[in-house]
């Protein structure tokens, strides 16, 4: 398996592999860019079909974290780690301890946090072997950054609704959420409290049942959720769901969700634009989680963290305005803005205002 010729390789600074026979750990850490600070990003556990699939995912995810932190105005770089395995079958304290040792071996170039397939409890076990772990504060969510991710997506969605539909409220609008795990559930709660009609699907029957019973979400088959005729589609599961096969069948006017790497390829962003679908770049709108993690590490007051998350709305509004003015895909505009901040080694003024 060649790293340098991998399709998702983008001048990554570090790609490190670990195989631990005793615990069964097979994992990859990727650090994309540390211009603004250490590579911070979640530790994902997933039963990848192949080593190549795991490498592709960690390379794309770490690159997205670089742009996410830059646009969010954080002194952080882009990093990510993946553990190859089924979190429901293969996870064990011994495996997590080995992962902690692997993270520790990077000497602070990578800082891990919770992600899909891992939890705050898992991070606590890893933290027994390394100090380069975050997202474990003793707050109302026990350090879980998912509620902050959901809040950022909700606020961004509000901006997108105003931009595209010219309305100030979610009352009566319809939203389809793909994935009702940690982030998807909290997003659904925000939307239901705001009067939206919410449809949801999840491969985990328990997640779906909880959303239906506690929030009044309307259950939809996983195979149908992307093609529902709704005002807003919110992908909140795995990536690459917007591709050459799924995009022609979409019937939503706005896409705004928490999943990372929603676009399978760069050209998919242009395809959405050509179809008149407003796409909100995922690495911009789902930044609430990494903002939360940063403020946990910094020991910031809750009010400071909340004010910073709220700036996601301003950042998205600026991207949408520039995209309209230039007649270019929103993804392209957002990446260009992030590159601007990286080139001058500075965070955006609009984000600095939130943490000053």
C-alpha positions as CSV (number, residue, x, y, z in Angstrom):
1,X,0.0,0.0,0.0
2,X,1.6,3.3,-1.1
3,X,0.8,6.4,0.9
4,X,2.4,9.0,-1.4
5,X,0.4,7.8,-4.5
6,X,-2.9,7.4,-2.5
7,X,-5.7,9.5,-4.1
8,X,-6.4,11.3,-0.9
9,X,-2.8,12.1,0.0
10,X,-2.4,15.9,0.0
11,X,1.2,16.7,1.2
12,X,0.3,15.2,4.7
13,X,3.1,15.9,7.2
14,X,2.7,12.6,9.0
15,X,1.1,9.2,8.3
16,X,1.9,6.6,11.0
17,X,0.7,3.0,11.2
18,X,0.4,0.7,14.3
19,X,-0.1,-3.0,14.6
20,X,-0.2,-4.4,18.1
21,X,-0.4,-8.2,18.2
22,X,-1.4,-8.5,21.9
23,X,-4.4,-6.2,21.8
24,X,-5.4,-6.7,18.2
25,X,-5.0,-3.0,17.5
26,X,-4.6,-1.9,13.8
27,X,-4.6,1.8,13.5
28,X,-3.5,4.8,11.4
29,X,-2.7,8.4,12.5
30,X,-2.6,11.1,9.9
31,X,-1.5,14.7,10.5
32,X,-2.2,16.9,7.5
33,X,-1.0,20.4,8.4
34,X,0.3,21.9,11.6
35,X,0.8,25.5,10.4
36,X,-1.6,26.9,13.0
37,X,-1.0,24.3,15.7
38,X,-0.9,20.6,16.6
39,X,-3.0,18.2,14.6
40,X,-6.2,17.7,16.6
41,X,-9.0,15.4,15.5
42,X,-11.2,12.5,16.5
43,X,-10.3,8.8,16.8
44,X,-12.7,6.9,14.7
45,X,-13.3,3.1,15.0
46,X,-14.9,1.4,12.0
47,X,-14.8,-2.0,10.3
48,X,-13.2,-0.9,7.1
49,X,-13.4,-3.3,4.2
50,X,-9.7,-2.9,3.5
51,X,-6.5,-1.2,4.7
52,X,-6.7,1.0,1.6
53,X,-10.2,2.2,2.7
54,X,-9.0,3.0,6.1
55,X,-6.0,5.0,4.7
56,X,-8.3,6.9,2.3
57,X,-10.6,7.8,5.2
58,X,-8.0,9.0,7.6
59,X,-6.2,11.1,4.9
60,X,-9.5,12.8,3.8
61,X,-10.6,13.3,7.4
62,X,-7.3,14.9,8.6
63,X,-7.3,17.2,5.6
64,X,-10.8,18.3,6.5
65,X,-9.8,19.0,10.0
66,X,-7.1,21.4,8.8
67,X,-9.7,23.5,7.0
68,X,-12.2,23.1,9.8
69,X,-9.9,24.5,12.5
70,X,-8.7,27.3,10.2
71,X,-12.2,28.5,9.4
72,X,-13.2,28.2,13.0
73,X,-10.4,30.5,14.0
74,X,-8.6,27.8,16.1
75,X,-4.8,27.6,16.8
76,X,-5.0,24.0,15.7
77,X,-3.9,21.9,12.8
78,X,-5.6,19.0,11.1
79,X,-5.2,15.4,12.4
80,X,-7.2,12.2,12.6
81,X,-6.9,8.6,13.6
82,X,-8.7,5.5,12.6
83,X,-8.9,2.1,14.4
84,X,-9.7,-0.8,12.0
85,X,-12.4,-2.9,13.7
86,X,-16.0,-3.1,14.8
87,X,-16.6,-0.9,17.8
88,X,-19.4,-3.2,19.0
89,X,-17.3,-6.4,18.8
90,X,-13.6,-5.6,18.8
91,X,-13.2,-2.8,21.3
92,X,-11.5,-3.6,24.6
93,X,-9.7,-1.8,27.4
94,X,-6.4,-3.4,26.2
95,X,-7.0,-2.2,22.6
96,X,-7.7,1.4,23.8
97,X,-4.6,1.3,26.0
98,X,-2.6,0.3,23.0
99,X,-4.2,3.2,21.0
100,X,-3.2,5.5,23.8
101,X,0.4,4.3,23.5
102,X,0.3,4.9,19.8
103,X,-1.0,8.4,20.2
104,X,1.7,9.1,22.9
105,X,4.4,7.9,20.5
106,X,3.6,11.0,18.3
107,X,4.9,13.3,21.0
108,X,2.0,15.8,20.8
109,X,1.9,16.3,17.0
110,X,-1.5,14.6,17.2
111,X,-4.2,15.1,19.9
112,X,-7.1,12.6,19.9
113,X,-10.7,13.1,20.8
114,X,-14.0,11.2,20.5
115,X,-15.4,10.3,17.1
116,X,-17.7,7.8,15.4
117,X,-17.2,4.5,17.1
118,X,-15.5,5.9,20.2
119,X,-16.8,7.6,23.3
120,X,-15.7,9.8,26.2
121,X,-15.2,6.7,28.3
122,X,-12.8,5.3,25.6
123,X,-10.9,8.6,25.7
124,X,-10.5,8.3,29.4
125,X,-8.9,4.8,29.0
126,X,-6.5,6.2,26.3
127,X,-5.7,9.1,28.6
128,X,-4.2,6.6,31.1
129,X,-1.4,6.1,28.6
130,X,-1.1,9.6,27.1
131,X,-1.8,13.2,27.9
132,X,-2.5,13.9,24.2
133,X,-6.2,13.3,24.5
134,X,-9.0,15.8,24.8
135,X,-12.8,16.0,25.2
136,X,-13.2,14.7,28.8
137,X,-14.3,17.7,30.8
138,X,-16.8,17.1,33.7
139,X,-19.5,19.3,32.1
140,X,-23.2,18.5,31.6
141,X,-22.3,16.2,28.8
142,X,-19.3,14.6,30.5
143,X,-16.9,16.1,27.9
144,X,-18.9,14.8,24.9
145,X,-18.4,17.4,22.1
146,X,-21.4,16.1,20.1
147,X,-23.9,18.6,21.4
148,X,-21.7,21.4,20.4
149,X,-21.3,19.9,16.9
150,X,-25.1,19.7,16.6
151,X,-25.6,23.3,17.8
152,X,-23.2,24.5,15.2
153,X,-25.0,22.6,12.4
154,X,-28.3,23.9,13.6
155,X,-27.1,27.5,13.6
156,X,-25.6,27.1,10.2
157,X,-28.8,25.5,8.9
158,X,-30.6,28.6,10.2
159,X,-28.3,30.8,8.1
160,X,-28.8,28.6,5.0
161,X,-32.6,28.8,5.4
162,X,-32.5,32.5,5.6
163,X,-30.2,32.8,2.6
164,X,-32.1,30.4,0.4
165,X,-35.7,30.7,1.6
166,X,-35.7,34.2,3.1
167,X,-37.4,33.0,6.3
168,X,-36.3,33.4,10.0
169,X,-38.0,30.3,11.4
170,X,-38.0,26.5,11.0
171,X,-41.7,26.4,11.8
172,X,-43.3,24.0,9.2
173,X,-40.0,23.3,7.4
174,X,-39.1,19.7,6.7
175,X,-35.7,18.2,7.4
176,X,-34.4,14.7,6.7
177,X,-31.6,13.5,9.0
178,X,-29.4,10.6,7.9
179,X,-27.9,9.2,11.1
180,X,-29.4,9.8,14.6
181,X,-26.4,9.0,16.8
182,X,-24.9,11.5,19.1
183,X,-24.9,14.5,16.8
184,X,-28.0,13.6,14.7
185,X,-30.1,13.2,17.9
186,X,-29.1,16.5,19.3
187,X,-29.7,18.2,16.0
188,X,-33.1,16.6,15.7
189,X,-34.0,17.9,19.1
190,X,-33.0,21.5,18.2
191,X,-35.1,21.3,15.0
192,X,-38.2,19.8,16.7
193,X,-38.0,22.4,19.4
194,X,-38.0,25.0,16.6
195,X,-41.1,23.6,15.0
196,X,-39.6,21.7,12.1
197,X,-41.0,18.4,10.8
198,X,-38.1,15.9,11.1
199,X,-37.7,12.7,9.2
200,X,-34.9,10.3,10.3
201,X,-33.1,7.1,9.5
202,X,-30.3,5.2,11.1
203,X,-28.8,1.7,10.6
204,X,-28.9,1.4,14.4
205,X,-32.5,0.5,15.3
206,X,-32.0,1.8,18.9
207,X,-30.9,5.2,17.7
208,X,-34.0,5.5,15.5
209,X,-36.4,4.3,18.2
210,X,-35.1,6.8,20.7
211,X,-35.5,9.7,18.3
212,X,-39.0,8.6,17.4
213,X,-40.1,8.1,21.0
214,X,-38.4,11.1,22.6
215,X,-38.5,13.7,19.9
216,X,-41.4,12.7,17.5
217,X,-39.1,12.1,14.6
218,X,-40.8,10.4,11.7
219,X,-39.0,7.1,10.9
220,X,-37.8,6.5,7.3
221,X,-36.0,3.6,5.8
222,X,-32.3,4.0,5.4
223,X,-32.5,3.5,1.7
224,X,-35.0,6.3,1.3
225,X,-33.8,9.1,3.5
226,X,-31.5,10.8,1.0
227,X,-34.2,11.1,-1.7
228,X,-37.1,12.4,0.5
229,X,-38.7,15.6,-0.8
230,X,-37.8,18.0,2.0
231,X,-36.6,21.5,2.5
232,X,-33.3,20.4,4.1
233,X,-31.2,17.3,4.0
234,X,-28.8,16.7,6.9
235,X,-26.3,13.9,6.4
236,X,-25.1,13.0,9.9
237,X,-23.6,9.5,9.3
238,X,-20.6,8.4,7.2
239,X,-19.0,10.4,4.4
240,X,-19.2,10.3,0.6
241,X,-23.0,10.0,0.5
242,X,-23.2,12.8,-2.1
243,X,-21.9,11.2,-5.3
244,X,-22.6,10.7,-8.9
245,X,-25.3,8.1,-8.1
246,X,-27.1,9.9,-5.2
247,X,-27.1,13.5,-6.4
248,X,-29.4,13.2,-9.4
249,X,-32.0,11.6,-7.1
250,X,-31.9,14.4,-4.4
251,X,-35.1,16.3,-3.8
252,X,-34.0,18.8,-1.2
253,X,-33.1,22.4,-1.8
254,X,-30.5,22.7,1.0
255,X,-27.9,20.3,2.3
256,X,-26.5,21.0,5.7
257,X,-25.3,18.2,8.0
258,X,-22.7,17.0,10.4
259,X,-21.1,14.2,8.5
260,X,-17.5,14.7,7.4
261,X,-16.5,14.5,3.7
262,X,-20.1,14.4,2.4
263,X,-18.9,15.0,-1.1
264,X,-17.3,11.9,-2.7
265,X,-15.3,14.0,-5.2
266,X,-14.5,17.7,-5.8
267,X,-16.8,17.7,-8.9
268,X,-19.8,16.7,-6.8
269,X,-19.9,20.2,-5.3
270,X,-20.2,21.7,-8.8
271,X,-22.9,19.2,-9.7
272,X,-24.9,20.3,-6.7
273,X,-24.6,23.9,-7.7
274,X,-25.6,23.1,-11.3
275,X,-28.8,21.5,-9.9
276,X,-29.6,24.6,-7.8
277,X,-29.0,22.8,-4.5
278,X,-27.4,24.9,-1.8
279,X,-24.6,22.9,-0.2
280,X,-23.2,24.0,3.2
281,X,-19.6,22.8,3.4
282,X,-19.4,20.1,6.1
283,X,-16.0,21.1,7.5
284,X,-17.4,24.6,8.2
285,X,-20.8,23.8,9.6
286,X,-19.7,20.9,11.8
287,X,-16.9,22.8,13.6
288,X,-18.8,23.0,16.9
289,X,-17.2,19.8,18.1
290,X,-13.5,20.9,17.6
291,X,-14.4,24.3,19.0
292,X,-15.7,22.5,22.1
293,X,-12.6,20.4,22.3
294,X,-10.3,23.5,22.0
295,X,-12.1,25.3,24.8
296,X,-12.0,22.2,27.1
297,X,-8.2,22.1,26.6
298,X,-8.0,25.9,27.3
299,X,-10.2,25.8,30.3
300,X,-12.5,28.5,28.9
301,X,-15.8,29.6,30.4
302,X,-19.0,28.1,28.9
303,X,-20.0,31.5,27.7
304,X,-16.8,31.9,25.7
305,X,-17.3,28.5,24.0
306,X,-20.9,29.2,23.1
307,X,-20.0,32.6,21.6
308,X,-17.3,30.9,19.5
309,X,-19.7,28.3,18.2
310,X,-22.2,31.0,17.3
311,X,-19.6,32.4,14.9
312,X,-20.2,29.4,12.6
313,X,-23.2,31.4,11.3
314,X,-21.1,34.3,10.3
315,X,-18.5,32.2,8.6
316,X,-21.2,30.3,6.6
317,X,-22.9,33.6,5.6
318,X,-19.6,34.9,4.3
319,X,-19.0,31.8,2.2
320,X,-22.6,31.8,0.8
321,X,-22.2,35.5,-0.1
322,X,-18.9,35.0,-1.9
323,X,-20.2,31.9,-3.7
324,X,-23.2,33.9,-5.0
325,X,-20.9,36.8,-6.1
326,X,-18.4,34.5,-7.8
327,X,-20.9,32.0,-9.1
328,X,-18.7,29.2,-7.8
329,X,-19.4,26.1,-5.6
330,X,-19.6,26.8,-1.9
331,X,-17.1,24.0,-1.2
332,X,-14.5,25.7,-3.4
333,X,-15.1,29.1,-1.7
334,X,-14.7,27.6,1.8
335,X,-11.5,25.7,1.0
336,X,-10.1,28.9,-0.6
337,X,-10.8,30.9,2.6
338,X,-9.1,28.3,4.7
339,X,-6.1,28.3,2.4
340,X,-5.9,32.1,2.8
341,X,-5.7,31.8,6.6
342,X,-3.1,29.1,6.3
343,X,-1.0,31.0,3.9
344,X,-0.7,34.0,6.2
345,X,-0.5,31.7,9.3
346,X,-3.5,33.6,10.9
347,X,-7.0,32.8,11.9
348,X,-10.0,34.7,10.5
349,X,-10.8,38.0,12.2
350,X,-14.5,37.0,12.4
351,X,-13.5,34.0,14.6
352,X,-11.0,36.0,16.6
353,X,-13.8,38.3,17.7
354,X,-15.5,35.3,19.4
355,X,-12.5,34.5,21.6
356,X,-11.0,37.8,22.4
